[in-house]
Amino acid sequence: MSGRCPPRDHPGLLARPATDRHLVPAYAAENLTALDTTAMVLGQPRRVVLTHSVGLHTAQQAGFAQTLRKATAALTELAGRLARGKTRRPRPKVQADIDTICAPRWVARVIRTDLTGDTPATMRLTWRINQSAQAALEEEIFGKRILVTDHDDWPLHQVIDAYRSQEQLEAGFRQAKDTHVVSFAPIRHVTDHKIRVHLFTCVLALSLAHLMRREATQAGLALSVPAMLAELDGIGETVLLYQGERGRPRARHTITRMTPTQQHLYNIFDLDQYAPRR
């Protein structure tokens, strides 16, 4: 059994300094560090692995920055409305509005608000971002996952591999719900045997997509299935028509200009064999 624990259940692990983590050689390319230890999980001592991913850290920073922008914009709008006396709401209602704005994950931990006044005419709102609190939040949580396993004999990288394989399985189910690519629905059939054929085709397509993703990863291009398919979908063929002084126009089929990622995928899957011949 391998899985993941909610980070909030193990604040002591999150508080461990970065120097306690060590680079995982199998994941050196993504600079993944980990701490292999034990902790109480559901009342039982279990092997746990605290990992830190630079990529996840960066993604969480970007996501939280967007959340903060939305919250601060809403607070600024509310503060302006109060300053102009454009509200008749009592203080408890205004405070409830502030609490709702700061409700998204981690926002209340970082934004400090101060509501003064007791009547609609006198109420004023000020707010600020606590930079030290934000830095502490990022140091404590961002980029970290806590994995738990009962395989005490597995090497560290195998524990991480097992967890990531579950992620890929879940990603497969999400991909199966995509309404455009490898979609199981809508099923436009009514007879059992046609439905079985439809589902078999979808499972086959999903399996092929994941095999392609694995081949791309082994070639040094780590992409999710949706991202890979989106890049491949961007590779197109165009027809250029040339009109001479006389005679019929000449047509030339060629591949559209590709990004570096598309060119890499083009080479990995040897798509040149399907390209139009000049």
C-alpha positions as CSV (number, residue, x, y, z in Angstrom):
1,M,0.0,0.0,0.0
2,S,1.2,3.5,-0.9
3,G,-0.6,6.7,-0.7
4,R,-0.5,10.3,0.4
5,C,-1.3,11.9,3.8
6,P,-2.9,15.4,4.1
7,P,0.0,17.7,5.0
8,R,-2.0,19.3,7.8
9,D,-2.0,16.0,9.7
10,H,1.8,16.2,10.1
11,P,2.9,19.7,11.0
12,G,6.0,18.4,12.6
13,L,7.2,16.9,9.3
14,L,6.4,20.1,7.4
15,A,8.5,22.0,9.9
16,R,11.6,20.0,9.3
17,P,14.4,22.1,7.8
18,A,15.3,21.6,4.1
19,T,18.7,20.3,5.2
20,D,17.0,17.2,6.5
21,R,15.9,16.3,2.9
22,H,18.3,14.8,0.4
23,L,18.3,14.6,-3.4
24,V,16.7,11.5,-4.8
25,P,19.1,10.3,-7.5
26,A,16.4,8.7,-9.7
27,Y,14.6,12.1,-9.8
28,A,17.7,14.3,-9.9
29,A,16.6,15.8,-13.2
30,E,13.6,17.5,-11.5
31,N,15.6,18.3,-8.3
32,L,13.3,16.2,-6.1
33,T,14.4,16.0,-2.5
34,A,13.0,13.7,0.2
35,L,13.1,12.7,3.9
36,D,12.5,9.1,4.7
37,T,11.2,8.6,8.3
38,T,8.3,7.2,10.3
39,A,5.2,8.8,11.8
40,M,1.9,7.9,13.3
41,V,-0.7,7.4,10.6
42,L,-4.3,6.5,11.6
43,G,-3.0,5.4,14.9
44,Q,-0.2,3.1,13.6
45,P,3.5,3.8,13.1
46,R,4.1,3.9,9.3
47,R,7.0,4.7,7.0
48,V,6.4,8.2,5.6
49,V,8.4,10.1,2.9
50,L,8.3,13.9,2.8
51,T,9.1,15.0,-0.7
52,H,9.7,18.5,-2.1
53,S,9.4,19.2,-5.8
54,V,10.7,22.5,-7.3
55,G,8.2,22.2,-10.1
56,L,5.3,21.8,-7.7
57,H,6.6,24.6,-5.5
58,T,6.7,26.9,-8.5
59,A,3.2,25.9,-9.7
60,Q,1.7,26.5,-6.2
61,Q,3.4,29.9,-6.0
62,A,1.8,30.9,-9.3
63,G,-1.6,29.5,-8.3
64,F,-1.5,31.3,-4.9
65,A,-0.4,34.5,-6.5
66,Q,-3.5,34.4,-8.7
67,T,-5.7,33.7,-5.7
68,L,-4.1,36.7,-3.9
69,R,-4.7,39.0,-6.8
70,K,-8.4,38.1,-6.8
71,A,-8.7,38.6,-3.0
72,T,-6.9,41.9,-3.0
73,A,-8.9,43.2,-5.9
74,A,-12.1,42.3,-4.0
75,L,-10.8,43.9,-0.8
76,T,-9.8,47.1,-2.6
77,E,-13.2,47.3,-4.2
78,L,-14.9,46.8,-0.8
79,A,-12.6,49.4,0.9
80,G,-13.4,51.9,-1.8
81,R,-17.1,51.3,-1.4
82,L,-16.9,51.9,2.3
83,A,-14.8,55.0,1.9
84,R,-17.4,56.5,-0.4
85,G,-20.2,55.6,2.0
86,K,-21.9,53.4,-0.6
87,T,-23.2,50.8,1.8
88,R,-26.0,50.4,4.3
89,R,-24.9,47.0,5.5
90,P,-24.2,46.6,9.2
91,R,-20.8,45.8,10.5
92,P,-21.4,42.0,10.9
93,K,-22.5,41.8,7.3
94,V,-19.4,43.7,6.1
95,Q,-17.2,41.5,8.2
96,A,-18.9,38.4,6.7
97,D,-18.0,39.8,3.3
98,I,-14.4,40.2,4.3
99,D,-14.3,36.6,5.7
100,T,-15.8,35.3,2.4
101,I,-13.1,37.1,0.4
102,C,-10.4,35.7,2.6
103,A,-11.9,32.2,2.7
104,P,-9.9,30.6,-0.2
105,R,-7.0,28.4,0.8
106,W,-4.2,30.2,2.8
107,V,-5.5,33.7,2.0
108,A,-6.5,34.5,5.6
109,R,-3.0,33.4,6.7
110,V,-1.3,35.9,4.5
111,I,-3.7,38.9,4.3
112,R,-4.2,41.1,7.3
113,T,-7.5,43.1,7.4
114,D,-8.6,45.9,9.8
115,L,-12.2,47.0,9.8
116,T,-12.9,50.1,11.9
117,G,-16.1,52.0,12.7
118,D,-19.5,50.7,13.8
119,T,-21.9,52.4,11.4
120,P,-22.2,52.3,7.6
121,A,-21.0,55.9,7.4
122,T,-17.9,55.4,9.6
123,M,-16.7,52.0,8.6
124,R,-13.3,51.9,6.9
125,L,-11.3,48.9,5.7
126,T,-7.6,48.6,5.4
127,W,-5.6,45.5,4.4
128,R,-2.0,44.4,3.7
129,I,-0.1,41.3,2.7
130,N,2.1,40.0,5.4
131,Q,5.2,39.2,3.5
132,S,6.8,37.2,6.4
133,A,3.7,35.1,6.8
134,Q,3.7,34.4,3.0
135,A,7.4,33.4,3.1
136,A,6.7,31.1,6.1
137,L,3.7,29.6,4.2
138,E,5.8,28.8,1.1
139,E,8.6,27.4,3.2
140,E,6.3,25.2,5.2
141,I,3.9,23.8,2.6
142,F,4.7,24.7,-1.1
143,G,6.2,21.9,-3.1
144,K,5.8,19.3,-0.4
145,R,3.9,15.9,-0.3
146,I,3.8,13.4,2.5
147,L,3.7,9.8,1.2
148,V,2.9,6.8,3.4
149,T,3.6,3.1,2.7
150,D,3.7,-0.2,4.4
151,H,6.5,-1.4,2.1
152,D,9.4,-0.8,4.5
153,D,11.8,-2.8,2.3
154,W,11.3,-0.7,-0.8
155,P,14.0,1.7,-1.9
156,L,13.0,5.3,-1.7
157,H,12.6,5.8,-5.4
158,Q,10.3,2.9,-5.6
159,V,7.9,4.4,-3.0
160,I,7.8,7.6,-5.1
161,D,7.3,5.6,-8.3
162,A,4.3,3.7,-6.8
163,Y,2.7,6.9,-5.7
164,R,3.2,8.6,-9.1
165,S,1.7,5.6,-10.8
166,Q,-1.5,6.2,-8.9
167,E,-1.4,9.8,-10.1
168,Q,-1.1,8.6,-13.6
169,L,-4.0,6.2,-13.1
170,E,-6.2,9.1,-11.8
171,A,-5.1,11.2,-14.7
172,G,-6.2,8.4,-17.0
173,F,-9.7,8.5,-15.5
174,R,-9.8,12.3,-15.9
175,Q,-8.7,12.0,-19.5
176,A,-11.5,9.5,-20.1
177,K,-14.0,12.2,-19.1
178,D,-12.5,14.7,-21.6
179,T,-15.3,15.4,-24.1
180,H,-12.9,15.9,-27.0
181,V,-10.1,13.4,-26.7
182,V,-10.3,9.8,-25.6
183,S,-13.8,10.5,-24.4
184,F,-16.1,7.8,-23.0
185,A,-19.1,10.0,-23.3
186,P,-21.4,10.7,-24.9
187,I,-22.1,7.1,-25.9
188,R,-24.3,7.4,-29.0
189,H,-25.2,3.7,-29.0
190,V,-28.1,1.7,-27.6
191,T,-27.2,-1.9,-28.2
192,D,-24.9,-3.7,-25.8
193,H,-22.4,-5.0,-28.3
194,K,-21.9,-1.5,-29.8
195,I,-21.4,0.0,-26.4
196,R,-18.8,-2.6,-25.6
197,V,-17.0,-1.8,-28.9
198,H,-17.1,1.9,-28.1
199,L,-15.7,1.4,-24.6
200,F,-13.0,-1.0,-25.9
201,T,-12.0,1.7,-28.5
202,C,-11.7,4.3,-25.8
203,V,-9.6,2.2,-23.5
204,L,-7.4,1.3,-26.4
205,A,-6.9,4.9,-27.3
206,L,-6.2,5.8,-23.7
207,S,-3.6,3.0,-23.5
208,L,-1.9,4.2,-26.6
209,A,-1.9,7.8,-25.4
210,H,-0.2,6.7,-22.2
211,L,2.3,4.6,-24.1
212,M,3.2,7.7,-26.2
213,R,3.5,9.7,-23.0
214,R,5.9,7.2,-21.6
215,E,8.0,7.1,-24.8
216,A,8.2,10.9,-24.7
217,T,9.2,10.9,-21.1
218,Q,12.0,8.3,-21.8
219,A,13.2,10.6,-24.6
220,G,13.5,13.5,-22.1
221,L,10.2,15.2,-22.7
222,A,8.0,15.0,-19.5
223,L,4.5,16.0,-20.5
224,S,1.0,15.0,-19.3
225,V,-1.2,13.2,-21.8
226,P,-3.4,16.3,-22.4
227,A,-0.4,18.5,-22.8
228,M,1.3,16.0,-25.2
229,L,-1.9,15.6,-27.3
230,A,-2.3,19.4,-27.4
231,E,1.2,19.9,-28.7
232,L,0.7,17.2,-31.3
233,D,-2.6,18.7,-32.3
234,G,-0.7,22.0,-33.0
235,I,1.3,20.3,-35.8
236,G,-0.5,20.9,-39.0
237,E,-0.2,20.6,-42.7
238,T,-0.6,23.5,-45.1
239,V,-1.0,23.8,-48.8
240,L,0.9,26.6,-50.6
241,L,-0.3,27.5,-54.1
242,Y,2.1,29.0,-56.6
243,Q,0.8,30.7,-59.8
244,G,3.3,31.0,-62.6
245,E,3.0,33.2,-65.7
246,R,0.9,30.5,-67.4
247,G,-0.5,27.1,-66.7
248,R,-2.3,25.8,-63.7
249,P,-1.3,26.8,-60.1
250,R,1.2,24.5,-58.4
251,A,0.5,23.1,-55.0
252,R,3.1,22.4,-52.4
253,H,2.2,20.5,-49.2
254,T,4.3,21.3,-46.1
255,I,4.3,21.0,-42.3
256,T,3.6,24.2,-40.4
257,R,6.2,25.9,-38.3
258,M,6.7,24.0,-35.1
259,T,7.7,25.0,-31.5
260,P,10.7,23.3,-30.0
261,T,8.4,20.9,-28.0
262,Q,6.5,20.0,-31.2
263,Q,9.7,19.4,-33.1
264,H,10.9,17.1,-30.3
265,L,7.6,15.1,-30.4
266,Y,7.8,15.1,-34.2
267,N,11.2,13.4,-34.0
268,I,10.3,11.1,-31.1
269,F,7.4,9.6,-33.0
270,D,9.1,9.8,-36.4
271,L,6.2,11.7,-37.9
272,D,8.3,12.6,-40.9
273,Q,7.2,9.3,-42.4
274,Y,3.7,10.7,-42.6
275,A,4.6,14.1,-43.8
276,P,3.9,15.1,-47.4
277,R,6.7,14.6,-49.8
278,R,8.1,17.6,-51.5
